[in-house]
Amino acid sequence: MSDIASYYKYHVFFCTNQRAEGESCCQSFDALAMRDHAKKRCKQLGLVRSGTVRINTAGCLNRCESGPVIVVYPEAVWYSWVDQSDIDEIIDEHLVNGRIVERLLIR
């Protein structure tokens, strides 16, 4: 294992996959808009400039049955969310304060 630290403290991937009409997918829950919101909010909080957080788009993360999903690395913590307030809670609790949001976890 390497001693080299990750460039970012947290790397967050939003699944924004769009499947064929009628199939369950994260984009059906407006995942791209939620990703954009997270990027904007993290910038406002100074988390991006400091190298603390990187918000990225991912293709299919293959957890469609869990609803819209994001994964936070390096801990590999998987979350589902319902709305923008859930994204804000993940940012405030996990990315700012280092506390996992248990109620939004995918196990």
CNS distance restraints for C-alpha pairs under 8 A (distance, minus, plus):
assign (resid   7 and name CA) (resid  51 and name CA) 6.83 0.50 0.50
assign (resid   8 and name CA) (resid  51 and name CA) 5.26 0.50 0.50
assign (resid   8 and name CA) (resid  52 and name CA) 5.07 0.50 0.50
assign (resid   8 and name CA) (resid  53 and name CA) 5.69 0.50 0.50
assign (resid   8 and name CA) (resid  54 and name CA) 6.60 0.50 0.50
assign (resid   9 and name CA) (resid  51 and name CA) 7.11 0.50 0.50
assign (resid   9 and name CA) (resid  52 and name CA) 4.79 0.50 0.50
assign (resid   9 and name CA) (resid  53 and name CA) 6.09 0.50 0.50
assign (resid   9 and name CA) (resid  74 and name CA) 7.67 0.50 0.50
assign (resid  10 and name CA) (resid  52 and name CA) 6.13 0.50 0.50
assign (resid  10 and name CA) (resid  53 and name CA) 4.86 0.50 0.50
assign (resid  10 and name CA) (resid  54 and name CA) 6.47 0.50 0.50
assign (resid  10 and name CA) (resid  72 and name CA) 6.40 0.50 0.50
assign (resid  10 and name CA) (resid  73 and name CA) 5.60 0.50 0.50
assign (resid  10 and name CA) (resid  74 and name CA) 6.41 0.50 0.50
assign (resid  10 and name CA) (resid  95 and name CA) 6.96 0.50 0.50
assign (resid  11 and name CA) (resid  53 and name CA) 5.84 0.50 0.50
assign (resid  11 and name CA) (resid  54 and name CA) 4.90 0.50 0.50
assign (resid  11 and name CA) (resid  55 and name CA) 6.21 0.50 0.50
assign (resid  11 and name CA) (resid  56 and name CA) 7.54 0.50 0.50
assign (resid  11 and name CA) (resid  72 and name CA) 5.72 0.50 0.50
assign (resid  11 and name CA) (resid  73 and name CA) 5.07 0.50 0.50
assign (resid  11 and name CA) (resid  74 and name CA) 6.96 0.50 0.50
assign (resid  12 and name CA) (resid  53 and name CA) 7.39 0.50 0.50
assign (resid  12 and name CA) (resid  54 and name CA) 6.09 0.50 0.50
assign (resid  12 and name CA) (resid  55 and name CA) 4.84 0.50 0.50
assign (resid  12 and name CA) (resid  56 and name CA) 6.03 0.50 0.50
assign (resid  12 and name CA) (resid  70 and name CA) 6.81 0.50 0.50
assign (resid  12 and name CA) (resid  71 and name CA) 5.75 0.50 0.50
assign (resid  12 and name CA) (resid  72 and name CA) 4.51 0.50 0.50
assign (resid  12 and name CA) (resid  73 and name CA) 6.33 0.50 0.50
assign (resid  13 and name CA) (resid  55 and name CA) 6.15 0.50 0.50
assign (resid  13 and name CA) (resid  56 and name CA) 4.88 0.50 0.50
assign (resid  13 and name CA) (resid  57 and name CA) 5.57 0.50 0.50
assign (resid  13 and name CA) (resid  58 and name CA) 5.65 0.50 0.50
assign (resid  13 and name CA) (resid  70 and name CA) 5.43 0.50 0.50
assign (resid  13 and name CA) (resid  71 and name CA) 5.35 0.50 0.50
assign (resid  13 and name CA) (resid  72 and name CA) 6.54 0.50 0.50
assign (resid  14 and name CA) (resid  31 and name CA) 7.07 0.50 0.50
assign (resid  14 and name CA) (resid  32 and name CA) 7.87 0.50 0.50
assign (resid  14 and name CA) (resid  35 and name CA) 6.19 0.50 0.50
assign (resid  14 and name CA) (resid  55 and name CA) 7.60 0.50 0.50
assign (resid  14 and name CA) (resid  56 and name CA) 6.24 0.50 0.50
assign (resid  14 and name CA) (resid  57 and name CA) 5.06 0.50 0.50
assign (resid  14 and name CA) (resid  58 and name CA) 5.57 0.50 0.50
assign (resid  14 and name CA) (resid  69 and name CA) 6.42 0.50 0.50
assign (resid  14 and name CA) (resid  70 and name CA) 4.52 0.50 0.50
assign (resid  14 and name CA) (resid  71 and name CA) 6.88 0.50 0.50
assign (resid  15 and name CA) (resid  26 and name CA) 6.12 0.50 0.50
assign (resid  15 and name CA) (resid  27 and name CA) 7.68 0.50 0.50
assign (resid  15 and name CA) (resid  31 and name CA) 6.92 0.50 0.50
assign (resid  15 and name CA) (resid  57 and name CA) 6.21 0.50 0.50
assign (resid  15 and name CA) (resid  58 and name CA) 4.79 0.50 0.50
assign (resid  15 and name CA) (resid  59 and name CA) 5.62 0.50 0.50
assign (resid  15 and name CA) (resid  60 and name CA) 5.73 0.50 0.50
assign (resid  15 and name CA) (resid  61 and name CA) 6.03 0.50 0.50
assign (resid  15 and name CA) (resid  68 and name CA) 7.13 0.50 0.50
assign (resid  15 and name CA) (resid  69 and name CA) 5.92 0.50 0.50
assign (resid  15 and name CA) (resid  70 and name CA) 6.09 0.50 0.50
assign (resid  16 and name CA) (resid  25 and name CA) 7.98 0.50 0.50
assign (resid  16 and name CA) (resid  26 and name CA) 5.55 0.50 0.50
assign (resid  16 and name CA) (resid  27 and name CA) 5.01 0.50 0.50
assign (resid  16 and name CA) (resid  31 and name CA) 5.25 0.50 0.50
assign (resid  16 and name CA) (resid  32 and name CA) 5.67 0.50 0.50
assign (resid  16 and name CA) (resid  57 and name CA) 6.42 0.50 0.50
assign (resid  16 and name CA) (resid  58 and name CA) 6.24 0.50 0.50
assign (resid  16 and name CA) (resid  59 and name CA) 6.10 0.50 0.50
assign (resid  16 and name CA) (resid  60 and name CA) 7.05 0.50 0.50
assign (resid  17 and name CA) (resid  25 and name CA) 6.26 0.50 0.50
assign (resid  17 and name CA) (resid  26 and name CA) 5.85 0.50 0.50
assign (resid  17 and name CA) (resid  27 and name CA) 5.61 0.50 0.50
assign (resid  17 and name CA) (resid  58 and name CA) 7.47 0.50 0.50
assign (resid  17 and name CA) (resid  59 and name CA) 5.20 0.50 0.50
assign (resid  17 and name CA) (resid  60 and name CA) 5.11 0.50 0.50
assign (resid  18 and name CA) (resid  25 and name CA) 5.91 0.50 0.50
assign (resid  18 and name CA) (resid  26 and name CA) 6.89 0.50 0.50
assign (resid  18 and name CA) (resid  27 and name CA) 5.27 0.50 0.50
assign (resid  18 and name CA) (resid  28 and name CA) 7.21 0.50 0.50
assign (resid  19 and name CA) (resid  23 and name CA) 5.89 0.50 0.50
assign (resid  19 and name CA) (resid  24 and name CA) 7.05 0.50 0.50
assign (resid  19 and name CA) (resid  25 and name CA) 5.86 0.50 0.50
assign (resid  24 and name CA) (resid  28 and name CA) 7.13 0.50 0.50
assign (resid  24 and name CA) (resid  64 and name CA) 6.37 0.50 0.50
assign (resid  24 and name CA) (resid  65 and name CA) 7.56 0.50 0.50
assign (resid  24 and name CA) (resid  67 and name CA) 7.98 0.50 0.50
assign (resid  25 and name CA) (resid  29 and name CA) 7.66 0.50 0.50
assign (resid  25 and name CA) (resid  64 and name CA) 5.73 0.50 0.50
assign (resid  25 and name CA) (resid  67 and name CA) 7.37 0.50 0.50
assign (resid  25 and name CA) (resid  68 and name CA) 7.12 0.50 0.50
assign (resid  26 and name CA) (resid  30 and name CA) 7.14 0.50 0.50
assign (resid  26 and name CA) (resid  31 and name CA) 5.78 0.50 0.50
assign (resid  26 and name CA) (resid  64 and name CA) 6.93 0.50 0.50
assign (resid  26 and name CA) (resid  67 and name CA) 6.50 0.50 0.50
assign (resid  26 and name CA) (resid  68 and name CA) 4.37 0.50 0.50
assign (resid  26 and name CA) (resid  69 and name CA) 6.81 0.50 0.50
assign (resid  27 and name CA) (resid  31 and name CA) 4.82 0.50 0.50
assign (resid  27 and name CA) (resid  32 and name CA) 6.63 0.50 0.50
assign (resid  27 and name CA) (resid  68 and name CA) 7.59 0.50 0.50
assign (resid  29 and name CA) (resid  68 and name CA) 6.43 0.50 0.50
assign (resid  30 and name CA) (resid  34 and name CA) 6.50 0.50 0.50
assign (resid  31 and name CA) (resid  35 and name CA) 6.07 0.50 0.50
assign (resid  31 and name CA) (resid  68 and name CA) 6.94 0.50 0.50
assign (resid  32 and name CA) (resid  36 and name CA) 6.17 0.50 0.50
assign (resid  32 and name CA) (resid  57 and name CA) 7.92 0.50 0.50
assign (resid  33 and name CA) (resid  37 and name CA) 6.13 0.50 0.50
assign (resid  34 and name CA) (resid  38 and name CA) 6.18 0.50 0.50
assign (resid  34 and name CA) (resid  83 and name CA) 7.97 0.50 0.50
assign (resid  34 and name CA) (resid  84 and name CA) 6.55 0.50 0.50
assign (resid  34 and name CA) (resid  87 and name CA) 7.29 0.50 0.50
assign (resid  35 and name CA) (resid  39 and name CA) 6.21 0.50 0.50
assign (resid  35 and name CA) (resid  55 and name CA) 7.29 0.50 0.50
assign (resid  35 and name CA) (resid  56 and name CA) 7.60 0.50 0.50
assign (resid  35 and name CA) (resid  57 and name CA) 7.31 0.50 0.50
assign (resid  36 and name CA) (resid  40 and name CA) 6.19 0.50 0.50
assign (resid  37 and name CA) (resid  41 and name CA) 6.05 0.50 0.50
assign (resid  37 and name CA) (resid  84 and name CA) 7.76 0.50 0.50
assign (resid  38 and name CA) (resid  42 and name CA) 5.98 0.50 0.50
assign (resid  38 and name CA) (resid  55 and name CA) 7.19 0.50 0.50
assign (resid  38 and name CA) (resid  87 and name CA) 6.81 0.50 0.50
assign (resid  38 and name CA) (resid  88 and name CA) 7.45 0.50 0.50
assign (resid  38 and name CA) (resid  91 and name CA) 7.56 0.50 0.50
assign (resid  39 and name CA) (resid  43 and name CA) 6.19 0.50 0.50
assign (resid  39 and name CA) (resid  54 and name CA) 7.97 0.50 0.50
assign (resid  39 and name CA) (resid  55 and name CA) 5.86 0.50 0.50
assign (resid  40 and name CA) (resid  44 and name CA) 6.23 0.50 0.50
assign (resid  41 and name CA) (resid  45 and name CA) 6.23 0.50 0.50
assign (resid  42 and name CA) (resid  46 and name CA) 6.27 0.50 0.50
assign (resid  42 and name CA) (resid  47 and name CA) 5.24 0.50 0.50
assign (resid  42 and name CA) (resid  48 and name CA) 6.07 0.50 0.50
assign (resid  42 and name CA) (resid  53 and name CA) 7.30 0.50 0.50
assign (resid  42 and name CA) (resid  91 and name CA) 7.48 0.50 0.50
assign (resid  43 and name CA) (resid  47 and name CA) 5.89 0.50 0.50
assign (resid  43 and name CA) (resid  48 and name CA) 5.30 0.50 0.50
assign (resid  43 and name CA) (resid  49 and name CA) 7.05 0.50 0.50
assign (resid  46 and name CA) (resid  50 and name CA) 6.34 0.50 0.50
assign (resid  47 and name CA) (resid  51 and name CA) 6.50 0.50 0.50
assign (resid  47 and name CA) (resid  52 and name CA) 5.14 0.50 0.50
assign (resid  47 and name CA) (resid  53 and name CA) 5.49 0.50 0.50
assign (resid  48 and name CA) (resid  52 and name CA) 5.93 0.50 0.50
assign (resid  48 and name CA) (resid  53 and name CA) 5.23 0.50 0.50
assign (resid  48 and name CA) (resid  54 and name CA) 6.28 0.50 0.50
assign (resid  53 and name CA) (resid  95 and name CA) 7.30 0.50 0.50
assign (resid  61 and name CA) (resid  69 and name CA) 7.82 0.50 0.50
assign (resid  63 and name CA) (resid  67 and name CA) 7.51 0.50 0.50
assign (resid  63 and name CA) (resid  69 and name CA) 7.26 0.50 0.50
assign (resid  64 and name CA) (resid  68 and name CA) 7.04 0.50 0.50
assign (resid  64 and name CA) (resid  69 and name CA) 7.83 0.50 0.50
assign (resid  66 and name CA) (resid  80 and name CA) 6.79 0.50 0.50
assign (resid  66 and name CA) (resid 106 and name CA) 7.10 0.50 0.50
assign (resid  67 and name CA) (resid  80 and name CA) 6.19 0.50 0.50
assign (resid  67 and name CA) (resid  81 and name CA) 7.63 0.50 0.50
assign (resid  68 and name CA) (resid  80 and name CA) 5.43 0.50 0.50
assign (resid  68 and name CA) (resid  81 and name CA) 6.26 0.50 0.50
assign (resid  68 and name CA) (resid  82 and name CA) 7.79 0.50 0.50
assign (resid  69 and name CA) (resid  78 and name CA) 6.95 0.50 0.50
assign (resid  69 and name CA) (resid  79 and name CA) 5.60 0.50 0.50
assign (resid  69 and name CA) (resid  80 and name CA) 4.58 0.50 0.50
assign (resid  69 and name CA) (resid  81 and name CA) 6.91 0.50 0.50
assign (resid  70 and name CA) (resid  78 and name CA) 5.89 0.50 0.50
assign (resid  70 and name CA) (resid  79 and name CA) 5.35 0.50 0.50
assign (resid  70 and name CA) (resid  80 and name CA) 6.47 0.50 0.50
assign (resid  71 and name CA) (resid  76 and name CA) 6.09 0.50 0.50
assign (resid  71 and name CA) (resid  77 and name CA) 5.49 0.50 0.50
assign (resid  71 and name CA) (resid  78 and name CA) 4.43 0.50 0.50
assign (resid  71 and name CA) (resid  79 and name CA) 6.20 0.50 0.50
assign (resid  72 and name CA) (resid  76 and name CA) 5.38 0.50 0.50
assign (resid  72 and name CA) (resid  77 and name CA) 5.11 0.50 0.50
assign (resid  72 and name CA) (resid  78 and name CA) 6.50 0.50 0.50
assign (resid  73 and name CA) (resid  77 and name CA) 6.73 0.50 0.50
assign (resid  77 and name CA) (resid 100 and name CA) 7.98 0.50 0.50
assign (resid  77 and name CA) (resid 105 and name CA) 7.39 0.50 0.50
assign (resid  78 and name CA) (resid 105 and name CA) 5.83 0.50 0.50
assign (resid  78 and name CA) (resid 106 and name CA) 5.35 0.50 0.50
assign (resid  78 and name CA) (resid 107 and name CA) 7.48 0.50 0.50
assign (resid  79 and name CA) (resid 104 and name CA) 5.34 0.50 0.50
assign (resid  79 and name CA) (resid 105 and name CA) 4.56 0.50 0.50
assign (resid  79 and name CA) (resid 106 and name CA) 5.31 0.50 0.50
assign (resid  80 and name CA) (resid 104 and name CA) 5.58 0.50 0.50
assign (resid  80 and name CA) (resid 105 and name CA) 6.46 0.50 0.50
assign (resid  80 and name CA) (resid 106 and name CA) 6.38 0.50 0.50
assign (resid  81 and name CA) (resid  86 and name CA) 5.61 0.50 0.50
assign (resid  81 and name CA) (resid  87 and name CA) 6.77 0.50 0.50
assign (resid  81 and name CA) (resid 104 and name CA) 6.38 0.50 0.50
assign (resid  82 and name CA) (resid  86 and name CA) 6.38 0.50 0.50
assign (resid  83 and name CA) (resid  87 and name CA) 6.84 0.50 0.50
assign (resid  84 and name CA) (resid  88 and name CA) 6.22 0.50 0.50
assign (resid  85 and name CA) (resid  89 and name CA) 6.15 0.50 0.50
assign (resid  86 and name CA) (resid  90 and name CA) 6.29 0.50 0.50
assign (resid  86 and name CA) (resid 104 and name CA) 7.83 0.50 0.50
assign (resid  87 and name CA) (resid  91 and name CA) 6.28 0.50 0.50
assign (resid  88 and name CA) (resid  92 and name CA) 6.02 0.50 0.50
assign (resid  89 and name CA) (resid  93 and name CA) 5.76 0.50 0.50
assign (resid  89 and name CA) (resid  94 and name CA) 7.82 0.50 0.50
assign (resid  89 and name CA) (resid 101 and name CA) 7.54 0.50 0.50
assign (resid  90 and name CA) (resid  94 and name CA) 5.29 0.50 0.50
assign (resid  90 and name CA) (resid  95 and name CA) 6.74 0.50 0.50
assign (resid  90 and name CA) (resid 100 and name CA) 7.70 0.50 0.50
assign (resid  90 and name CA) (resid 101 and name CA) 6.33 0.50 0.50
assign (resid  91 and name CA) (resid  95 and name CA) 4.83 0.50 0.50
assign (resid  91 and name CA) (resid  96 and name CA) 6.19 0.50 0.50
assign (resid  92 and name CA) (resid  96 and name CA) 5.11 0.50 0.50
assign (resid  92 and name CA) (resid  97 and name CA) 6.50 0.50 0.50
assign (resid  93 and name CA) (resid  97 and name CA) 5.03 0.50 0.50
assign (resid  93 and name CA) (resid  98 and name CA) 6.21 0.50 0.50
assign (resid  93 and name CA) (resid  99 and name CA) 5.19 0.50 0.50
assign (resid  93 and name CA) (resid 100 and name CA) 6.65 0.50 0.50
assign (resid  93 and name CA) (resid 101 and name CA) 6.63 0.50 0.50
assign (resid  94 and name CA) (resid  98 and name CA) 4.39 0.50 0.50
assign (resid  94 and name CA) (resid  99 and name CA) 4.56 0.50 0.50
assign (resid  94 and name CA) (resid 100 and name CA) 5.16 0.50 0.50
assign (resid  94 and name CA) (resid 101 and name CA) 6.68 0.50 0.50
assign (resid  95 and name CA) (resid  99 and name CA) 7.78 0.50 0.50
assign (resid 101 and name CA) (resid 105 and name CA) 6.61 0.50 0.50
